[in-house]
Amino acid sequence: MVETGTKSPRERYRTQVRAEIKERAWEQIATAGASALSLNAIAKQMGMSGPALYRYFAARDELITELIRDAYRSLADTFRAASEPAPDHVALAHALREWALDDPHRYFLIYGTPVPGYHAPDDITAIASEIMTTLLDACTALPSDSPATPFETHLEGHRPWADGHPAPPAALRRALNFWTRMHGILSLELAGHFNGMGFDPALLFAAELDGLSAR
């Protein structure tokens, strides 16, 4: 990777313009959602012509891919940091919530309603797999001496989503329970569905995590 200090003035300018385009894109997403993202609108905001902006991002989907890639990479790095010195599902849960609350629009871009007509490239799927691998590592470290449930037995033969991770069925089930239930609470909280209900969503999140830890 080329270090910033060794880039030519033209390369530094290109990097700066791409960064500003992404900032403007996030502003649009916050206002109208990713499906309404418009390169021409961004060009107008920046005082550029449409063709000039297309020299930095050739199409809307290319810009969306860059934003999604940045979001997944940010969460993967957050999970990696939360896993030091060893993967721990409780630390990962709290890291996930803090990451989501820090930027709800970034969260919903990757875990909200899919952008119509958009298909992510393979490298983004690979980053998403990094995140799940970290979670599977944490769940594999948990003790489990209970009899296998029917779902665990099912998972033994249905594990492509684990991307080759050697986690036993009990860990696969824990990881899926964690992923679906934590995201369920976060999605409701970030969308404002708990507003006015009179309880602390952080305590609900912690209680659900305690329930997962006890299983």
Sine and cosine of phi, psi and omega as CSV:
sin_phi,cos_phi,sin_psi,cos_psi,sin_omega,cos_omega
0.00,0.00,0.72,-0.70,-0.02,-1.00
-0.97,0.25,0.78,-0.63,0.03,-1.00
-0.96,0.29,0.55,-0.84,-0.03,-1.00
-0.83,0.56,-0.62,0.79,-0.06,-1.00
-0.92,0.40,-0.33,0.94,-0.03,-1.00
-0.99,-0.16,0.01,1.00,-0.01,-1.00
-0.96,0.27,0.50,-0.87,0.07,-1.00
-0.96,0.27,0.30,-0.96,0.05,-1.00
-0.81,0.58,-0.62,0.79,0.00,-1.00
-0.91,0.41,-0.66,0.75,0.01,-1.00
-0.92,0.40,-0.63,0.77,0.03,-1.00
-0.91,0.42,-0.64,0.77,0.02,-1.00
-0.90,0.44,-0.68,0.74,0.01,-1.00
-0.89,0.46,-0.67,0.75,0.02,-1.00
-0.88,0.47,-0.67,0.74,0.00,-1.00
-0.91,0.42,-0.67,0.74,-0.01,-1.00
-0.92,0.39,-0.68,0.73,0.03,-1.00
-0.88,0.48,-0.64,0.76,0.03,-1.00
-0.89,0.45,-0.65,0.76,0.01,-1.00
-0.93,0.37,-0.62,0.79,0.04,-1.00
-0.86,0.50,-0.68,0.74,0.00,-1.00
-0.92,0.40,-0.61,0.79,0.07,-1.00
-0.88,0.48,-0.69,0.72,0.03,-1.00
-0.90,0.43,-0.60,0.80,0.01,-1.00
-0.90,0.44,-0.67,0.74,0.03,-1.00
-0.89,0.45,-0.60,0.80,0.04,-1.00
-0.89,0.46,-0.67,0.74,0.04,-1.00
-0.90,0.44,-0.69,0.72,-0.02,-1.00
-0.88,0.48,-0.65,0.76,0.01,-1.00
-0.90,0.43,-0.50,0.86,-0.06,-1.00
-1.00,0.05,-0.69,0.72,-0.15,-0.99
-0.75,-0.66,-0.01,1.00,0.00,-1.00
1.00,-0.04,0.35,-0.94,-0.07,-1.00
-0.91,0.42,-0.52,0.85,-0.04,-1.00
-0.91,0.40,-0.33,0.94,-0.01,-1.00
-0.99,-0.12,0.11,0.99,-0.04,-1.00
-0.86,0.51,0.75,-0.66,-0.06,-1.00
-0.74,-0.68,0.88,-0.48,0.05,-1.00
-0.91,0.41,-0.60,0.80,0.00,-1.00
-0.91,0.42,-0.61,0.80,0.04,-1.00
-0.92,0.40,-0.62,0.78,0.03,-1.00
-0.91,0.41,-0.67,0.74,0.02,-1.00
-0.86,0.50,-0.67,0.75,0.01,-1.00
-0.89,0.45,-0.68,0.74,0.02,-1.00
-0.88,0.48,-0.58,0.82,-0.08,-1.00
-1.00,-0.01,0.02,1.00,-0.01,-1.00
0.95,0.32,0.51,0.86,0.00,-1.00
-0.90,-0.43,0.32,-0.95,0.15,-0.99
-0.99,0.12,0.37,-0.93,0.04,-1.00
-0.83,0.55,-0.76,0.65,0.01,-1.00
-0.85,0.52,-0.56,0.83,0.00,-1.00
-0.91,0.40,-0.67,0.75,-0.01,-1.00
-0.93,0.37,-0.54,0.84,-0.03,-1.00
-0.92,0.38,-0.18,0.98,0.11,-0.99
-0.96,0.28,-0.29,0.96,-0.01,-1.00
-0.98,-0.19,-0.60,0.80,0.10,-0.99
-0.67,-0.74,0.90,-0.44,-0.15,-0.99
-0.94,0.34,-0.35,0.94,-0.03,-1.00
-0.36,-0.93,0.28,-0.96,0.02,-1.00
-0.85,0.53,-0.67,0.74,-0.04,-1.00
-0.91,0.43,-0.52,0.85,0.04,-1.00
-0.91,0.41,-0.64,0.77,0.04,-1.00
-0.93,0.38,-0.69,0.72,0.03,-1.00
-0.87,0.50,-0.67,0.74,0.03,-1.00
-0.85,0.52,-0.68,0.74,0.01,-1.00
-0.89,0.45,-0.66,0.75,0.01,-1.00
-0.92,0.38,-0.67,0.74,0.02,-1.00
-0.92,0.40,-0.66,0.75,0.03,-1.00
-0.87,0.49,-0.71,0.71,0.03,-1.00
-0.87,0.49,-0.66,0.75,-0.03,-1.00
-0.91,0.41,-0.75,0.66,0.01,-1.00
-0.89,0.46,-0.66,0.75,0.00,-1.00
-0.90,0.44,-0.64,0.77,0.03,-1.00
-0.87,0.48,-0.70,0.71,0.00,-1.00
-0.94,0.35,-0.63,0.78,0.03,-1.00
-0.87,0.49,-0.67,0.74,0.03,-1.00
-0.92,0.39,-0.61,0.79,0.05,-1.00
-0.89,0.45,-0.69,0.72,0.04,-1.00
-0.90,0.43,-0.64,0.77,-0.01,-1.00
-0.89,0.45,-0.69,0.72,0.01,-1.00
-0.90,0.43,-0.62,0.79,-0.02,-1.00
-0.96,0.30,-0.22,0.97,-0.04,-1.00
-1.00,-0.01,-0.02,1.00,0.02,-1.00
-1.00,0.05,0.71,-0.70,0.07,1.00
-1.00,0.10,-0.18,0.98,0.01,-1.00
-0.51,-0.86,0.50,-0.87,0.00,-1.00
-0.86,0.51,0.73,-0.68,0.00,-1.00
-0.62,-0.78,0.83,-0.55,-0.12,-0.99
-0.92,0.40,-0.50,0.87,0.03,-1.00
-0.93,0.38,-0.71,0.70,0.03,-1.00
-0.89,0.46,-0.63,0.78,0.01,-1.00
-0.91,0.42,-0.65,0.76,0.00,-1.00
-0.88,0.48,-0.73,0.68,-0.01,-1.00
-0.94,0.35,-0.57,0.82,0.06,-1.00
-0.91,0.42,-0.63,0.77,0.04,-1.00
-0.88,0.47,-0.71,0.70,-0.03,-1.00
-0.91,0.41,-0.70,0.72,0.01,-1.00
-0.88,0.47,-0.66,0.75,0.01,-1.00
-0.89,0.45,-0.69,0.73,-0.02,-1.00
-0.92,0.39,-0.70,0.71,-0.01,-1.00
-0.92,0.38,-0.48,0.88,-0.01,-1.00
-0.90,0.44,-0.54,0.84,-0.02,-1.00
-0.43,-0.90,0.99,0.10,-0.04,-1.00
-0.85,0.53,-0.56,0.83,-0.02,-1.00
-0.92,0.38,-0.60,0.80,0.08,-1.00
-0.90,0.43,-0.67,0.74,0.02,-1.00
-0.87,0.50,-0.76,0.65,-0.06,-1.00
-0.94,0.35,-0.40,0.92,0.04,-1.00
-0.89,0.46,-0.58,0.81,-0.04,-1.00
-0.98,-0.22,-0.34,0.94,-0.02,-1.00
-0.84,-0.53,0.15,0.99,0.05,-1.00
-0.99,-0.15,-0.42,-0.91,0.00,-1.00
-0.90,0.43,0.78,-0.63,0.00,-1.00
-0.87,0.50,0.54,-0.84,0.06,-1.00
-0.95,0.30,0.84,-0.55,-0.04,-1.00
-0.83,0.56,0.76,-0.65,0.07,-1.00
0.99,0.17,-0.01,1.00,-0.05,-1.00
-0.99,-0.13,0.67,-0.74,0.05,-1.00
-0.77,-0.64,0.85,-0.52,-0.06,-1.00
-0.96,0.28,0.60,-0.80,0.05,-1.00
-0.96,0.30,0.20,-0.98,-0.11,-0.99
-0.89,0.46,-0.53,0.85,-0.06,-1.00
-0.92,0.40,-0.49,0.87,0.05,-1.00
-0.95,0.32,-0.63,0.78,0.07,-1.00
-0.87,0.49,-0.59,0.81,0.01,-1.00
-0.91,0.41,-0.64,0.77,0.02,-1.00
-0.92,0.39,-0.66,0.75,0.05,-1.00
-0.87,0.50,-0.59,0.81,0.03,-1.00
-0.92,0.39,-0.54,0.84,0.08,-1.00
-0.85,0.52,-0.68,0.73,-0.02,-1.00
-0.89,0.45,-0.72,0.69,0.00,-1.00
-0.92,0.39,-0.58,0.82,0.03,-1.00
-0.88,0.48,-0.66,0.75,0.03,-1.00
-0.88,0.47,-0.67,0.75,0.03,-1.00
-0.91,0.41,-0.68,0.74,0.01,-1.00
-0.90,0.44,-0.60,0.80,0.07,-1.00
-0.86,0.51,-0.70,0.71,-0.02,-1.00
-0.91,0.41,-0.67,0.74,-0.03,-1.00
-0.95,0.31,-0.51,0.86,0.04,-1.00
-0.92,0.39,-0.50,0.87,-0.01,-1.00
-0.96,0.27,-0.22,0.98,-0.02,-1.00
-0.98,0.19,0.63,-0.78,0.03,-1.00
-0.94,0.34,0.54,-0.84,0.03,-1.00
-0.45,-0.89,0.94,-0.35,0.02,-1.00
-0.83,-0.55,0.28,0.96,0.01,-1.00
-0.99,0.11,0.43,-0.90,0.07,-1.00
-0.88,0.48,0.54,-0.84,-0.01,-1.00
-0.89,0.45,0.70,-0.72,0.07,-1.00
-0.99,0.11,0.30,-0.96,0.05,-1.00
-0.83,0.55,-0.60,0.80,0.00,-1.00
-0.93,0.37,-0.61,0.79,0.05,-1.00
-0.89,0.45,-0.66,0.75,0.05,-1.00
-0.87,0.49,-0.65,0.76,0.04,-1.00
-0.89,0.45,-0.68,0.74,-0.06,-1.00
-0.90,0.43,-0.46,0.89,0.01,-1.00
-0.82,0.58,-0.57,0.82,0.00,-1.00
-0.96,-0.27,0.14,0.99,-0.03,-1.00
-0.68,-0.73,0.95,0.31,-0.12,-0.99
-0.78,-0.63,0.40,0.92,0.06,-1.00
-0.84,0.54,-0.52,0.86,0.00,-1.00
-0.89,0.45,-0.37,0.93,0.00,-1.00
-0.99,0.13,-0.06,1.00,0.12,-0.99
0.80,0.59,0.70,0.71,0.09,-1.00
0.99,0.11,0.04,1.00,0.01,-1.00
-0.91,0.42,0.70,-0.72,-0.06,-1.00
-0.99,0.14,0.31,0.95,-0.03,-1.00
-0.83,0.55,0.65,-0.76,0.07,-1.00
-0.94,0.34,0.27,-0.96,-0.05,-1.00
-0.81,0.58,-0.62,0.79,-0.01,-1.00
-0.89,0.46,-0.62,0.78,0.02,-1.00
-0.94,0.33,-0.59,0.81,0.06,-1.00
-0.88,0.48,-0.70,0.71,0.00,-1.00
-0.90,0.43,-0.68,0.73,0.04,-1.00
-0.87,0.50,-0.69,0.73,-0.02,-1.00
-0.89,0.46,-0.68,0.74,0.02,-1.00
-0.93,0.38,-0.65,0.76,0.06,-1.00
-0.87,0.49,-0.72,0.69,0.03,-1.00
-0.85,0.52,-0.78,0.63,-0.12,-0.99
-0.90,0.45,-0.71,0.70,-0.07,-1.00
-0.96,0.29,-0.66,0.75,-0.08,-1.00
-0.97,0.24,-0.64,0.77,0.05,-1.00
-0.91,0.41,-0.69,0.72,0.02,-1.00
-0.93,0.37,-0.54,0.84,0.04,-1.00
-0.88,0.48,-0.73,0.68,0.02,-1.00
-0.91,0.42,-0.71,0.71,-0.03,-1.00
-0.89,0.47,-0.68,0.73,-0.02,-1.00
-0.88,0.47,-0.67,0.74,0.02,-1.00
-0.92,0.39,-0.68,0.73,-0.01,-1.00
-0.90,0.44,-0.74,0.67,-0.06,-1.00
-0.93,0.38,-0.47,0.89,0.03,-1.00
-0.99,0.14,-0.04,1.00,0.07,-1.00
1.00,0.07,0.21,0.98,-0.08,-1.00
-0.96,0.28,-0.24,0.97,0.05,-1.00
-1.00,-0.06,-0.12,0.99,-0.02,-1.00
-0.86,0.51,0.74,-0.67,0.04,-1.00
0.99,0.13,-0.03,1.00,-0.02,-1.00
-1.00,0.08,-0.21,0.98,0.15,-0.99
0.99,0.10,0.23,0.97,0.06,-1.00
-0.80,-0.60,0.23,-0.97,-0.04,-1.00
-1.00,0.01,0.92,-0.39,0.00,-1.00
-0.86,0.51,-0.49,0.87,0.02,-1.00
-0.90,0.44,-0.61,0.79,0.02,-1.00
-0.95,0.30,-0.58,0.82,0.09,-1.00
-0.89,0.46,-0.70,0.71,0.01,-1.00
-0.86,0.50,-0.72,0.69,-0.01,-1.00
-0.90,0.43,-0.64,0.77,0.01,-1.00
-0.91,0.41,-0.66,0.75,0.03,-1.00
-0.91,0.41,-0.62,0.79,0.04,-1.00
-0.90,0.43,-0.64,0.77,0.06,-1.00
-0.88,0.48,-0.65,0.76,0.03,-1.00
-0.90,0.44,-0.63,0.77,0.04,-1.00
-0.92,0.39,-0.62,0.79,-0.04,-1.00
-0.93,0.37,-0.44,0.90,-0.05,-1.00
-0.99,0.13,-0.16,0.99,-0.09,-1.00
-1.00,-0.02,0.00,0.00,0.00,0.00
